[in-house]
């Protein structure tokens, strides 16, 4: 959770710095692909493209 929050904060910061150039930017497709450790164990997204 902390890593996903950090990514979102970083992207919002970059958006804030670049919005003077274009307000049409979109932040999307932020998702957890893999994780190891923790109480619930390992996780890997099974991609179905």
mmCIF entry with sequence, helices, sheets and N, C-alpha, C, O atoms, coordinates in Angstrom:
data_MODEL
# 
_entry.id   MODEL 
# 
_entity.id                         1 
_entity.type                       polymer 
_entity.pdbx_number_of_molecules   1 
# 
_entity_poly.entity_id                      1 
_entity_poly.type                           'polypeptide(L)' 
_entity_poly.nstd_linkage                   no 
_entity_poly.nstd_monomer                   no 
_entity_poly.pdbx_seq_one_letter_code       
;(UNK)(UNK)(UNK)(UNK)(UNK)(UNK)(UNK)(UNK)(UNK)(UNK)(UNK)(UNK)(UNK)(UNK)(UNK)(UNK)
(UNK)(UNK)(UNK)(UNK)(UNK)(UNK)(UNK)(UNK)(UNK)(UNK)(UNK)(UNK)(UNK)(UNK)(UNK)(UNK)
(UNK)(UNK)(UNK)(UNK)(UNK)(UNK)(UNK)(UNK)(UNK)(UNK)(UNK)(UNK)(UNK)(UNK)(UNK)(UNK)
(UNK)
;
_entity_poly.pdbx_seq_one_letter_code_can   XXXXXXXXXXXXXXXXXXXXXXXXXXXXXXXXXXXXXXXXXXXXXXXXX 
_entity_poly.pdbx_strand_id                 A 
# 
loop_
_entity_poly_seq.entity_id 
_entity_poly_seq.num 
_entity_poly_seq.mon_id 
_entity_poly_seq.hetero 
1 1  UNK n 
1 2  UNK n 
1 3  UNK n 
1 4  UNK n 
1 5  UNK n 
1 6  UNK n 
1 7  UNK n 
1 8  UNK n 
1 9  UNK n 
1 10 UNK n 
1 11 UNK n 
1 12 UNK n 
1 13 UNK n 
1 14 UNK n 
1 15 UNK n 
1 16 UNK n 
1 17 UNK n 
1 18 UNK n 
1 19 UNK n 
1 20 UNK n 
1 21 UNK n 
1 22 UNK n 
1 23 UNK n 
1 24 UNK n 
1 25 UNK n 
1 26 UNK n 
1 27 UNK n 
1 28 UNK n 
1 29 UNK n 
1 30 UNK n 
1 31 UNK n 
1 32 UNK n 
1 33 UNK n 
1 34 UNK n 
1 35 UNK n 
1 36 UNK n 
1 37 UNK n 
1 38 UNK n 
1 39 UNK n 
1 40 UNK n 
1 41 UNK n 
1 42 UNK n 
1 43 UNK n 
1 44 UNK n 
1 45 UNK n 
1 46 UNK n 
1 47 UNK n 
1 48 UNK n 
1 49 UNK n 
# 
_struct_asym.id          A 
_struct_asym.entity_id   1 
# 
_struct_conf.conf_type_id            HELX_P 
_struct_conf.id                      HELX_P1 
_struct_conf.pdbx_PDB_helix_id       AA1 
_struct_conf.beg_label_comp_id       UNK 
_struct_conf.beg_label_asym_id       A 
_struct_conf.beg_label_seq_id        2 
_struct_conf.pdbx_beg_PDB_ins_code   ? 
_struct_conf.end_label_comp_id       UNK 
_struct_conf.end_label_asym_id       A 
_struct_conf.end_label_seq_id        18 
_struct_conf.pdbx_end_PDB_ins_code   ? 
_struct_conf.beg_auth_comp_id        UNK 
_struct_conf.beg_auth_asym_id        A 
_struct_conf.beg_auth_seq_id         2 
_struct_conf.end_auth_comp_id        UNK 
_struct_conf.end_auth_asym_id        A 
_struct_conf.end_auth_seq_id         18 
_struct_conf.pdbx_PDB_helix_class    1 
_struct_conf.details                 ? 
_struct_conf.pdbx_PDB_helix_length   17 
# 
_struct_conf_type.id          HELX_P 
_struct_conf_type.criteria    ? 
_struct_conf_type.reference   ? 
# 
_struct_sheet.id               AA1 
_struct_sheet.type             ? 
_struct_sheet.number_strands   2 
_struct_sheet.details          ? 
# 
_struct_sheet_order.sheet_id     AA1 
_struct_sheet_order.range_id_1   1 
_struct_sheet_order.range_id_2   2 
_struct_sheet_order.offset       ? 
_struct_sheet_order.sense        anti-parallel 
# 
loop_
_struct_sheet_range.sheet_id 
_struct_sheet_range.id 
_struct_sheet_range.beg_label_comp_id 
_struct_sheet_range.beg_label_asym_id 
_struct_sheet_range.beg_label_seq_id 
_struct_sheet_range.pdbx_beg_PDB_ins_code 
_struct_sheet_range.end_label_comp_id 
_struct_sheet_range.end_label_asym_id 
_struct_sheet_range.end_label_seq_id 
_struct_sheet_range.pdbx_end_PDB_ins_code 
_struct_sheet_range.beg_auth_comp_id 
_struct_sheet_range.beg_auth_asym_id 
_struct_sheet_range.beg_auth_seq_id 
_struct_sheet_range.end_auth_comp_id 
_struct_sheet_range.end_auth_asym_id 
_struct_sheet_range.end_auth_seq_id 
AA1 1 UNK A 34 ? UNK A 35 ? UNK A 34 UNK A 35 
AA1 2 UNK A 43 ? UNK A 44 ? UNK A 43 UNK A 44 
# 
loop_
_atom_site.group_PDB 
_atom_site.id 
_atom_site.type_symbol 
_atom_site.label_atom_id 
_atom_site.label_alt_id 
_atom_site.label_comp_id 
_atom_site.label_asym_id 
_atom_site.label_entity_id 
_atom_site.label_seq_id 
_atom_site.pdbx_PDB_ins_code 
_atom_site.Cartn_x 
_atom_site.Cartn_y 
_atom_site.Cartn_z 
_atom_site.occupancy 
_atom_site.B_iso_or_equiv 
_atom_site.pdbx_formal_charge 
_atom_site.auth_seq_id 
_atom_site.auth_comp_id 
_atom_site.auth_asym_id 
_atom_site.auth_atom_id 
_atom_site.pdbx_PDB_model_num 
ATOM 1   N N  . UNK A 1 1  ? 0.811  -1.184  0.000   1.00 0.00 ? 1  UNK A N  1 
ATOM 2   C CA . UNK A 1 1  ? 0.000  0.000   0.000   1.00 0.00 ? 1  UNK A CA 1 
ATOM 3   C C  . UNK A 1 1  ? 0.862  1.259   0.000   1.00 0.00 ? 1  UNK A C  1 
ATOM 4   O O  . UNK A 1 1  ? 0.583  2.223   -0.713  1.00 0.00 ? 1  UNK A O  1 
ATOM 5   N N  . UNK A 1 2  ? 1.910  1.230   0.810   1.00 0.00 ? 2  UNK A N  1 
ATOM 6   C CA . UNK A 1 2  ? 2.766  2.414   0.915   1.00 0.00 ? 2  UNK A CA 1 
ATOM 7   C C  . UNK A 1 2  ? 3.437  2.729   -0.417  1.00 0.00 ? 2  UNK A C  1 
ATOM 8   O O  . UNK A 1 2  ? 3.572  3.894   -0.790  1.00 0.00 ? 2  UNK A O  1 
ATOM 9   N N  . UNK A 1 3  ? 3.858  1.681   -1.136  1.00 0.00 ? 3  UNK A N  1 
ATOM 10  C CA . UNK A 1 3  ? 4.507  1.902   -2.432  1.00 0.00 ? 3  UNK A CA 1 
ATOM 11  C C  . UNK A 1 3  ? 3.528  2.484   -3.447  1.00 0.00 ? 3  UNK A C  1 
ATOM 12  O O  . UNK A 1 3  ? 3.894  3.375   -4.214  1.00 0.00 ? 3  UNK A O  1 
ATOM 13  N N  . UNK A 1 4  ? 2.300  1.996   -3.464  1.00 0.00 ? 4  UNK A N  1 
ATOM 14  C CA . UNK A 1 4  ? 1.294  2.537   -4.384  1.00 0.00 ? 4  UNK A CA 1 
ATOM 15  C C  . UNK A 1 4  ? 0.993  3.995   -4.058  1.00 0.00 ? 4  UNK A C  1 
ATOM 16  O O  . UNK A 1 4  ? 0.822  4.815   -4.960  1.00 0.00 ? 4  UNK A O  1 
ATOM 17  N N  . UNK A 1 5  ? 0.928  4.314   -2.788  1.00 0.00 ? 5  UNK A N  1 
ATOM 18  C CA . UNK A 1 5  ? 0.686  5.699   -2.382  1.00 0.00 ? 5  UNK A CA 1 
ATOM 19  C C  . UNK A 1 5  ? 1.847  6.584   -2.810  1.00 0.00 ? 5  UNK A C  1 
ATOM 20  O O  . UNK A 1 5  ? 1.632  7.697   -3.292  1.00 0.00 ? 5  UNK A O  1 
ATOM 21  N N  . UNK A 1 6  ? 3.079  6.104   -2.642  1.00 0.00 ? 6  UNK A N  1 
ATOM 22  C CA . UNK A 1 6  ? 4.255  6.883   -3.030  1.00 0.00 ? 6  UNK A CA 1 
ATOM 23  C C  . UNK A 1 6  ? 4.269  7.140   -4.536  1.00 0.00 ? 6  UNK A C  1 
ATOM 24  O O  . UNK A 1 6  ? 4.609  8.243   -4.967  1.00 0.00 ? 6  UNK A O  1 
ATOM 25  N N  . UNK A 1 7  ? 3.911  6.157   -5.330  1.00 0.00 ? 7  UNK A N  1 
ATOM 26  C CA . UNK A 1 7  ? 3.848  6.322   -6.784  1.00 0.00 ? 7  UNK A CA 1 
ATOM 27  C C  . UNK A 1 7  ? 2.814  7.377   -7.143  1.00 0.00 ? 7  UNK A C  1 
ATOM 28  O O  . UNK A 1 7  ? 3.078  8.253   -7.967  1.00 0.00 ? 7  UNK A O  1 
ATOM 29  N N  . UNK A 1 8  ? 1.639  7.299   -6.531  1.00 0.00 ? 8  UNK A N  1 
ATOM 30  C CA . UNK A 1 8  ? 0.591  8.284   -6.816  1.00 0.00 ? 8  UNK A CA 1 
ATOM 31  C C  . UNK A 1 8  ? 1.023  9.695   -6.440  1.00 0.00 ? 8  UNK A C  1 
ATOM 32  O O  . UNK A 1 8  ? 0.792  10.635  -7.200  1.00 0.00 ? 8  UNK A O  1 
ATOM 33  N N  . UNK A 1 9  ? 1.642  9.851   -5.288  1.00 0.00 ? 9  UNK A N  1 
ATOM 34  C CA . UNK A 1 9  ? 2.111  11.172  -4.859  1.00 0.00 ? 9  UNK A CA 1 
ATOM 35  C C  . UNK A 1 9  ? 3.165  11.703  -5.818  1.00 0.00 ? 9  UNK A C  1 
ATOM 36  O O  . UNK A 1 9  ? 3.145  12.880  -6.179  1.00 0.00 ? 9  UNK A O  1 
ATOM 37  N N  . UNK A 1 10 ? 4.088  10.835  -6.232  1.00 0.00 ? 10 UNK A N  1 
ATOM 38  C CA . UNK A 1 10 ? 5.106  11.248  -7.199  1.00 0.00 ? 10 UNK A CA 1 
ATOM 39  C C  . UNK A 1 10 ? 4.500  11.690  -8.520  1.00 0.00 ? 10 UNK A C  1 
ATOM 40  O O  . UNK A 1 10 ? 4.915  12.699  -9.090  1.00 0.00 ? 10 UNK A O  1 
ATOM 41  N N  . UNK A 1 11 ? 3.523  10.944  -9.007  1.00 0.00 ? 11 UNK A N  1 
ATOM 42  C CA . UNK A 1 11 ? 2.880  11.299  -10.277 1.00 0.00 ? 11 UNK A CA 1 
ATOM 43  C C  . UNK A 1 11 ? 2.076  12.586  -10.174 1.00 0.00 ? 11 UNK A C  1 
ATOM 44  O O  . UNK A 1 11 ? 2.072  13.397  -11.101 1.00 0.00 ? 11 UNK A O  1 
ATOM 45  N N  . UNK A 1 12 ? 1.404  12.773  -9.058  1.00 0.00 ? 12 UNK A N  1 
ATOM 46  C CA . UNK A 1 12 ? 0.658  14.017  -8.872  1.00 0.00 ? 12 UNK A CA 1 
ATOM 47  C C  . UNK A 1 12 ? 1.609  15.203  -8.789  1.00 0.00 ? 12 UNK A C  1 
ATOM 48  O O  . UNK A 1 12 ? 1.289  16.286  -9.279  1.00 0.00 ? 12 UNK A O  1 
ATOM 49  N N  . UNK A 1 13 ? 2.763  15.014  -8.182  1.00 0.00 ? 13 UNK A N  1 
ATOM 50  C CA . UNK A 1 13 ? 3.773  16.075  -8.117  1.00 0.00 ? 13 UNK A CA 1 
ATOM 51  C C  . UNK A 1 13 ? 4.270  16.430  -9.514  1.00 0.00 ? 13 UNK A C  1 
ATOM 52  O O  . UNK A 1 13 ? 4.390  17.607  -9.852  1.00 0.00 ? 13 UNK A O  1 
ATOM 53  N N  . UNK A 1 14 ? 4.558  15.418  -10.323 1.00 0.00 ? 14 UNK A N  1 
ATOM 54  C CA . UNK A 1 14 ? 5.007  15.657  -11.703 1.00 0.00 ? 14 UNK A CA 1 
ATOM 55  C C  . UNK A 1 14 ? 3.900  16.350  -12.503 1.00 0.00 ? 14 UNK A C  1 
ATOM 56  O O  . UNK A 1 14 ? 4.167  17.278  -13.266 1.00 0.00 ? 14 UNK A O  1 
ATOM 57  N N  . UNK A 1 15 ? 2.660  15.895  -12.324 1.00 0.00 ? 15 UNK A N  1 
ATOM 58  C CA . UNK A 1 15 ? 1.520  16.534  -13.003 1.00 0.00 ? 15 UNK A CA 1 
ATOM 59  C C  . UNK A 1 15 ? 1.439  18.010  -12.627 1.00 0.00 ? 15 UNK A C  1 
ATOM 60  O O  . UNK A 1 15 ? 1.244  18.866  -13.490 1.00 0.00 ? 15 UNK A O  1 
ATOM 61  N N  . UNK A 1 16 ? 1.587  18.300  -11.344 1.00 0.00 ? 16 UNK A N  1 
ATOM 62  C CA . UNK A 1 16 ? 1.486  19.673  -10.862 1.00 0.00 ? 16 UNK A CA 1 
ATOM 63  C C  . UNK A 1 16 ? 2.570  20.562  -11.483 1.00 0.00 ? 16 UNK A C  1 
ATOM 64  O O  . UNK A 1 16 ? 2.320  21.725  -11.799 1.00 0.00 ? 16 UNK A O  1 
ATOM 65  N N  . UNK A 1 17 ? 3.777  20.005  -11.655 1.00 0.00 ? 17 UNK A N  1 
ATOM 66  C CA . UNK A 1 17 ? 4.870  20.783  -12.242 1.00 0.00 ? 17 UNK A CA 1 
ATOM 67  C C  . UNK A 1 17 ? 4.680  20.978  -13.741 1.00 0.00 ? 17 UNK A C  1 
ATOM 68  O O  . UNK A 1 17 ? 5.141  21.980  -14.287 1.00 0.00 ? 17 UNK A O  1 
ATOM 69  N N  . UNK A 1 18 ? 4.018  20.052  -14.416 1.00 0.00 ? 18 UNK A N  1 
ATOM 70  C CA . UNK A 1 18 ? 3.897  20.099  -15.877 1.00 0.00 ? 18 UNK A CA 1 
ATOM 71  C C  . UNK A 1 18 ? 2.570  20.674  -16.365 1.00 0.00 ? 18 UNK A C  1 
ATOM 72  O O  . UNK A 1 18 ? 2.412  20.880  -17.568 1.00 0.00 ? 18 UNK A O  1 
ATOM 73  N N  . UNK A 1 19 ? 1.620  20.940  -15.487 1.00 0.00 ? 19 UNK A N  1 
ATOM 74  C CA . UNK A 1 19 ? 0.299  21.384  -15.935 1.00 0.00 ? 19 UNK A CA 1 
ATOM 75  C C  . UNK A 1 19 ? 0.328  22.726  -16.658 1.00 0.00 ? 19 UNK A C  1 
ATOM 76  O O  . UNK A 1 19 ? -0.610 23.050  -17.385 1.00 0.00 ? 19 UNK A O  1 
ATOM 77  N N  . UNK A 1 20 ? 1.378  23.505  -16.474 1.00 0.00 ? 20 UNK A N  1 
ATOM 78  C CA . UNK A 1 20 ? 1.497  24.762  -17.214 1.00 0.00 ? 20 UNK A CA 1 
ATOM 79  C C  . UNK A 1 20 ? 1.699  24.488  -18.709 1.00 0.00 ? 20 UNK A C  1 
ATOM 80  O O  . UNK A 1 20 ? 1.312  25.301  -19.548 1.00 0.00 ? 20 UNK A O  1 
ATOM 81  N N  . UNK A 1 21 ? 2.304  23.345  -19.037 1.00 0.00 ? 21 UNK A N  1 
ATOM 82  C CA . UNK A 1 21 ? 2.530  22.987  -20.443 1.00 0.00 ? 21 UNK A CA 1 
ATOM 83  C C  . UNK A 1 21 ? 1.262  22.437  -21.088 1.00 0.00 ? 21 UNK A C  1 
ATOM 84  O O  . UNK A 1 21 ? 0.926  22.791  -22.218 1.00 0.00 ? 21 UNK A O  1 
ATOM 85  N N  . UNK A 1 22 ? 0.562  21.569  -20.359 1.00 0.00 ? 22 UNK A N  1 
ATOM 86  C CA . UNK A 1 22 ? -0.651 20.967  -20.904 1.00 0.00 ? 22 UNK A CA 1 
ATOM 87  C C  . UNK A 1 22 ? -1.523 20.458  -19.762 1.00 0.00 ? 22 UNK A C  1 
ATOM 88  O O  . UNK A 1 22 ? -1.044 19.753  -18.873 1.00 0.00 ? 22 UNK A O  1 
ATOM 89  N N  . UNK A 1 23 ? -2.787 20.813  -19.791 1.00 0.00 ? 23 UNK A N  1 
ATOM 90  C CA . UNK A 1 23 ? -3.715 20.326  -18.775 1.00 0.00 ? 23 UNK A CA 1 
ATOM 91  C C  . UNK A 1 23 ? -4.451 19.081  -19.262 1.00 0.00 ? 23 UNK A C  1 
ATOM 92  O O  . UNK A 1 23 ? -5.381 18.619  -18.599 1.00 0.00 ? 23 UNK A O  1 
ATOM 93  N N  . UNK A 1 24 ? -4.056 18.539  -20.394 1.00 0.00 ? 24 UNK A N  1 
ATOM 94  C CA . UNK A 1 24 ? -4.699 17.357  -20.952 1.00 0.00 ? 24 UNK A CA 1 
ATOM 95  C C  . UNK A 1 24 ? -4.010 16.064  -20.540 1.00 0.00 ? 24 UNK A C  1 
ATOM 96  O O  . UNK A 1 24 ? -4.370 14.992  -21.027 1.00 0.00 ? 24 UNK A O  1 
ATOM 97  N N  . UNK A 1 25 ? -3.025 16.148  -19.649 1.00 0.00 ? 25 UNK A N  1 
ATOM 98  C CA . UNK A 1 25 ? -2.324 14.944  -19.192 1.00 0.00 ? 25 UNK A CA 1 
ATOM 99  C C  . UNK A 1 25 ? -3.276 14.067  -18.390 1.00 0.00 ? 25 UNK A C  1 
ATOM 100 O O  . UNK A 1 25 ? -4.194 14.559  -17.734 1.00 0.00 ? 25 UNK A O  1 
ATOM 101 N N  . UNK A 1 26 ? -3.042 12.765  -18.456 1.00 0.00 ? 26 UNK A N  1 
ATOM 102 C CA . UNK A 1 26 ? -3.876 11.805  -17.733 1.00 0.00 ? 26 UNK A CA 1 
ATOM 103 C C  . UNK A 1 26 ? -2.960 10.833  -17.002 1.00 0.00 ? 26 UNK A C  1 
ATOM 104 O O  . UNK A 1 26 ? -2.004 10.317  -17.579 1.00 0.00 ? 26 UNK A O  1 
ATOM 105 N N  . UNK A 1 27 ? -3.251 10.590  -15.747 1.00 0.00 ? 27 UNK A N  1 
ATOM 106 C CA . UNK A 1 27 ? -2.552 9.566   -14.965 1.00 0.00 ? 27 UNK A CA 1 
ATOM 107 C C  . UNK A 1 27 ? -3.467 8.352   -14.940 1.00 0.00 ? 27 UNK A C  1 
ATOM 108 O O  . UNK A 1 27 ? -4.606 8.439   -14.482 1.00 0.00 ? 27 UNK A O  1 
ATOM 109 N N  . UNK A 1 28 ? -2.967 7.210   -15.435 1.00 0.00 ? 28 UNK A N  1 
ATOM 110 C CA . UNK A 1 28 ? -3.826 6.018   -15.474 1.00 0.00 ? 28 UNK A CA 1 
ATOM 111 C C  . UNK A 1 28 ? -2.987 4.746   -15.386 1.00 0.00 ? 28 UNK A C  1 
ATOM 112 O O  . UNK A 1 28 ? -1.757 4.784   -15.432 1.00 0.00 ? 28 UNK A O  1 
ATOM 113 N N  . UNK A 1 29 ? -3.679 3.635   -15.260 1.00 0.00 ? 29 UNK A N  1 
ATOM 114 C CA . UNK A 1 29 ? -3.077 2.297   -15.236 1.00 0.00 ? 29 UNK A CA 1 
ATOM 115 C C  . UNK A 1 29 ? -2.035 2.122   -14.139 1.00 0.00 ? 29 UNK A C  1 
ATOM 116 O O  . UNK A 1 29 ? -0.992 1.509   -14.369 1.00 0.00 ? 29 UNK A O  1 
ATOM 117 N N  . UNK A 1 30 ? -2.300 2.644   -12.969 1.00 0.00 ? 30 UNK A N  1 
ATOM 118 C CA . UNK A 1 30 ? -1.425 2.424   -11.822 1.00 0.00 ? 30 UNK A CA 1 
ATOM 119 C C  . UNK A 1 30 ? -1.939 1.187   -11.112 1.00 0.00 ? 30 UNK A C  1 
ATOM 120 O O  . UNK A 1 30 ? -3.070 1.172   -10.626 1.00 0.00 ? 30 UNK A O  1 
ATOM 121 N N  . UNK A 1 31 ? -1.113 0.147   -11.051 1.00 0.00 ? 31 UNK A N  1 
ATOM 122 C CA . UNK A 1 31 ? -1.563 -1.088  -10.421 1.00 0.00 ? 31 UNK A CA 1 
ATOM 123 C C  . UNK A 1 31 ? -0.380 -1.875  -9.875  1.00 0.00 ? 31 UNK A C  1 
ATOM 124 O O  . UNK A 1 31 ? 0.761  -1.680  -10.294 1.00 0.00 ? 31 UNK A O  1 
ATOM 125 N N  . UNK A 1 32 ? -0.663 -2.741  -8.960  1.00 0.00 ? 32 UNK A N  1 
ATOM 126 C CA . UNK A 1 32 ? 0.340  -3.598  -8.364  1.00 0.00 ? 32 UNK A CA 1 
ATOM 127 C C  . UNK A 1 32 ? 0.564  -4.797  -9.274  1.00 0.00 ? 32 UNK A C  1 
ATOM 128 O O  . UNK A 1 32 ? -0.377 -5.524  -9.594  1.00 0.00 ? 32 UNK A O  1 
ATOM 129 N N  . UNK A 1 33 ? 1.803  -5.000  -9.687  1.00 0.00 ? 33 UNK A N  1 
ATOM 130 C CA . UNK A 1 33 ? 2.115  -6.140  -10.546 1.00 0.00 ? 33 UNK A CA 1 
ATOM 131 C C  . UNK A 1 33 ? 2.647  -7.320  -9.737  1.00 0.00 ? 33 UNK A C  1 
ATOM 132 O O  . UNK A 1 33 ? 2.219  -8.456  -9.942  1.00 0.00 ? 33 UNK A O  1 
ATOM 133 N N  . UNK A 1 34 ? 3.571  -7.059  -8.827  1.00 0.00 ? 34 UNK A N  1 
ATOM 134 C CA . UNK A 1 34 ? 4.103  -8.116  -7.967  1.00 0.00 ? 34 UNK A CA 1 
ATOM 135 C C  . UNK A 1 34 ? 4.409  -7.559  -6.589  1.00 0.00 ? 34 UNK A C  1 
ATOM 136 O O  . UNK A 1 34 ? 4.650  -6.364  -6.419  1.00 0.00 ? 34 UNK A O  1 
ATOM 137 N N  . UNK A 1 35 ? 4.395  -8.448  -5.618  1.00 0.00 ? 35 UNK A N  1 
ATOM 138 C CA . UNK A 1 35 ? 4.780  -8.096  -4.260  1.00 0.00 ? 35 UNK A CA 1 
ATOM 139 C C  . UNK A 1 35 ? 5.286  -9.349  -3.575  1.00 0.00 ? 35 UNK A C  1 
ATOM 140 O O  . UNK A 1 35 ? 4.814  -10.453 -3.848  1.00 0.00 ? 35 UNK A O  1 
ATOM 141 N N  . UNK A 1 36 ? 6.250  -9.172  -2.680  1.00 0.00 ? 36 UNK A N  1 
ATOM 142 C CA . UNK A 1 36 ? 6.759  -10.298 -1.906  1.00 0.00 ? 36 UNK A CA 1 
ATOM 143 C C  . UNK A 1 36 ? 6.713  -9.946  -0.428  1.00 0.00 ? 36 UNK A C  1 
ATOM 144 O O  . UNK A 1 36 ? 6.792  -8.779  -0.044  1.00 0.00 ? 36 UNK A O  1 
ATOM 145 N N  . UNK A 1 37 ? 6.586  -10.977 0.385   1.00 0.00 ? 37 UNK A N  1 
ATOM 146 C CA . UNK A 1 37 ? 6.582  -10.798 1.831   1.00 0.00 ? 37 UNK A CA 1 
ATOM 147 C C  . UNK A 1 37 ? 5.262  -10.291 2.346   1.00 0.00 ? 37 UNK A C  1 
ATOM 148 O O  . UNK A 1 37 ? 4.269  -10.225 1.622   1.00 0.00 ? 37 UNK A O  1 
ATOM 149 N N  . UNK A 1 38 ? 5.271  -9.935  3.613   1.00 0.00 ? 38 UNK A N  1 
ATOM 150 C CA . UNK A 1 38 ? 4.055  -9.428  4.241   1.00 0.00 ? 38 UNK A CA 1 
ATOM 151 C C  . UNK A 1 38 ? 3.185  -10.539 4.797   1.00 0.00 ? 38 UNK A C  1 
ATOM 152 O O  . UNK A 1 38 ? 3.451  -11.721 4.582   1.00 0.00 ? 38 UNK A O  1 
ATOM 153 N N  . UNK A 1 39 ? 2.164  -10.153 5.500   1.00 0.00 ? 39 UNK A N  1 
ATOM 154 C CA . UNK A 1 39 ? 1.285  -11.106 6.168   1.00 0.00 ? 39 UNK A CA 1 
ATOM 155 C C  . UNK A 1 39 ? 0.531  -12.012 5.194   1.00 0.00 ? 39 UNK A C  1 
ATOM 156 O O  . UNK A 1 39 ? 0.322  -13.194 5.467   1.00 0.00 ? 39 UNK A O  1 
ATOM 157 N N  . UNK A 1 40 ? 0.127  -11.444 4.056   1.00 0.00 ? 40 UNK A N  1 
ATOM 158 C CA . UNK A 1 40 ? -0.655 -12.241 3.095   1.00 0.00 ? 40 UNK A CA 1 
ATOM 159 C C  . UNK A 1 40 ? 0.204  -12.964 2.061   1.00 0.00 ? 40 UNK A C  1 
ATOM 160 O O  . UNK A 1 40 ? -0.333 -13.654 1.195   1.00 0.00 ? 40 UNK A O  1 
ATOM 161 N N  . UNK A 1 41 ? 1.519  -12.821 2.135   1.00 0.00 ? 41 UNK A N  1 
ATOM 162 C CA . UNK A 1 41 ? 2.408  -13.557 1.237   1.00 0.00 ? 41 UNK A CA 1 
ATOM 163 C C  . UNK A 1 41 ? 2.636  -12.878 -0.100  1.00 0.00 ? 41 UNK A C  1 
ATOM 164 O O  . UNK A 1 41 ? 2.339  -11.696 -0.277  1.00 0.00 ? 41 UNK A O  1 
ATOM 165 N N  . UNK A 1 42 ? 3.169  -13.646 -1.035  1.00 0.00 ? 42 UNK A N  1 
ATOM 166 C CA . UNK A 1 42 ? 3.532  -13.125 -2.347  1.00 0.00 ? 42 UNK A CA 1 
ATOM 167 C C  . UNK A 1 42 ? 2.299  -12.933 -3.226  1.00 0.00 ? 42 UNK A C  1 
ATOM 168 O O  . UNK A 1 42 ? 1.266  -13.578 -3.042  1.00 0.00 ? 42 UNK A O  1 
ATOM 169 N N  . UNK A 1 43 ? 2.448  -12.013 -4.198  1.00 0.00 ? 43 UNK A N  1 
ATOM 170 C CA . UNK A 1 43 ? 1.368  -11.724 -5.134  1.00 0.00 ? 43 UNK A CA 1 
ATOM 171 C C  . UNK A 1 43 ? 1.972  -11.419 -6.482  1.00 0.00 ? 43 UNK A C  1 
ATOM 172 O O  . UNK A 1 43 ? 2.968  -10.700 -6.568  1.00 0.00 ? 43 UNK A O  1 
ATOM 173 N N  . UNK A 1 44 ? 1.387  -11.953 -7.535  1.00 0.00 ? 44 UNK A N  1 
ATOM 174 C CA . UNK A 1 44 ? 1.792  -11.629 -8.894  1.00 0.00 ? 44 UNK A CA 1 
ATOM 175 C C  . UNK A 1 44 ? 0.544  -11.527 -9.752  1.00 0.00 ? 44 UNK A C  1 
ATOM 176 O O  . UNK A 1 44 ? -0.283 -12.439 -9.781  1.00 0.00 ? 44 UNK A O  1 
ATOM 177 N N  . UNK A 1 45 ? 0.419  -10.398 -10.455 1.00 0.00 ? 45 UNK A N  1 
ATOM 178 C CA . UNK A 1 45 ? -0.725 -10.192 -11.325 1.00 0.00 ? 45 UNK A CA 1 
ATOM 179 C C  . UNK A 1 45 ? -0.605 -11.100 -12.534 1.00 0.00 ? 45 UNK A C  1 
ATOM 180 O O  . UNK A 1 45 ? 0.422  -11.102 -13.214 1.00 0.00 ? 45 UNK A O  1 
ATOM 181 N N  . UNK A 1 46 ? -1.635 -11.862 -12.801 1.00 0.00 ? 46 UNK A N  1 
ATOM 182 C CA . UNK A 1 46 ? -1.672 -12.684 -13.998 1.00 0.00 ? 46 UNK A CA 1 
ATOM 183 C C  . UNK A 1 46 ? -2.289 -11.856 -15.101 1.00 0.00 ? 46 UNK A C  1 
ATOM 184 O O  . UNK A 1 46 ? -3.496 -11.617 -15.107 1.00 0.00 ? 46 UNK A O  1 
ATOM 185 N N  . UNK A 1 47 ? -1.466 -11.420 -16.032 1.00 0.00 ? 47 UNK A N  1 
ATOM 186 C CA . UNK A 1 47 ? -1.937 -10.529 -17.107 1.00 0.00 ? 47 UNK A CA 1 
ATOM 187 C C  . UNK A 1 47 ? -2.741 -11.299 -18.128 1.00 0.00 ? 47 UNK A C  1 
ATOM 188 O O  . UNK A 1 47 ? -2.352 -12.381 -18.569 1.00 0.00 ? 47 UNK A O  1 
ATOM 189 N N  . UNK A 1 48 ? -3.862 -10.724 -18.492 1.00 0.00 ? 48 UNK A N  1 
ATOM 190 C CA . UNK A 1 48 ? -4.729 -11.290 -19.535 1.00 0.00 ? 48 UNK A CA 1 
ATOM 191 C C  . UNK A 1 48 ? -4.896 -10.244 -20.616 1.00 0.00 ? 48 UNK A C  1 
ATOM 192 O O  . UNK A 1 48 ? -5.962 -9.641  -20.734 1.00 0.00 ? 48 UNK A O  1 
ATOM 193 N N  . UNK A 1 49 ? -3.851 -10.018 -21.415 1.00 0.00 ? 49 UNK A N  1 
ATOM 194 C CA . UNK A 1 49 ? -3.880 -8.992  -22.473 1.00 0.00 ? 49 UNK A CA 1 
ATOM 195 C C  . UNK A 1 49 ? -4.507 -9.509  -23.727 1.00 0.00 ? 49 UNK A C  1 
ATOM 196 O O  . UNK A 1 49 ? -4.611 -8.779  -24.712 1.00 0.00 ? 49 UNK A O  1 
# 
